[in-house]
Amino acid sequence: MREYLEPARFIDSDHPRVMSFAEQHRGADTDPRQQAINLYHAVRDEIRYNPYSFSADPQTLTASHALQAGESYCVPKALLLAACARHCGIPARIGLADVRNHLSTPRLIELLRTEVFAMHGYTELFLGERWVKATPAFNLALCRLFKVEPLAFDGLSDSVFHPYNQEGERYMEYLVDHGQFADLPEALFFGHLRQIYPHLFAADAAFLRGDLHSELAS
């Protein structure tokens, strides 16, 4: 379990910002499961989900950067939960999967040119002698906007996206699971994104220049 407890490049659990956040939100209970639950909800709701914060700069993927920005997308948020868990002595790793979001906004579909979200990030925590999935991506306010039940986490069962929203509409569909890793596999991550979204990595793409967020926010 050593590799799932030690600091890593993207799961930078030894960063002062990460350590402070983990200490603030782990709670007074010494039970690792309860601490994991507390950390899950803190990452889910304290860091606003923003898919337009994509960047080709690997530094923006770190757990500490997600805290600094106060908003991010699924991968850095999953890395942040893993980093907080490791600081608290809970083994943690990152998982990656391709999913289809049937309720994607027209704006996001126009950007991605598909409903497929490649390399969606989730966290796995080792609790009660087994790995449990946790998905801290969508904050409470966003779930209310899209009429989707916010994902809860009890430390006992997997917390993964719902297949349908509260109106019975098809919501999230898991397509491919790429596996679990002790840290984000940078080459695999960006390599797959280039295959699925080649237009985002074109020489003149805002994504590659790192100003995608500012352009879409204007």
CORRARA-V273236 format. One record per run of one state. SS is the DSSP state (H for helix, E for strand, L for the rest). FROM is the first residue (numbers start at 1). TO is the last residue. If there is no record, write none. Layout:
# CORRARA-V273236
((SS | FROM | TO) (SS | FROM | TO))
This chain:
# CORRARA-V273236
((L | 1 | 1) (H | 2 | 4) (L | 5 | 15) (H | 16 | 25) (L | 26 | 31) (H | 32 | 46) (L | 47 | 47) (E | 48 | 49) (L | 50 | 50) (H | 51 | 53) (L | 54 | 57) (H | 58 | 61) (L | 62 | 62) (H | 63 | 69) (L | 70 | 70) (E | 71 | 72) (L | 73 | 73) (H | 74 | 87) (L | 88 | 91) (E | 92 | 101) (L | 102 | 105) (H | 106 | 112) (L | 113 | 115) (E | 116 | 127) (L | 128 | 129) (E | 130 | 134) (L | 135 | 139) (H | 140 | 145) (L | 146 | 163) (E | 164 | 164) (L | 165 | 169) (E | 170 | 170) (L | 171 | 171) (E | 172 | 181) (L | 182 | 185) (H | 186 | 196) (L | 197 | 197) (H | 198 | 201) (L | 202 | 205) (H | 206 | 209) (L | 210 | 211) (H | 212 | 217) (L | 218 | 218))
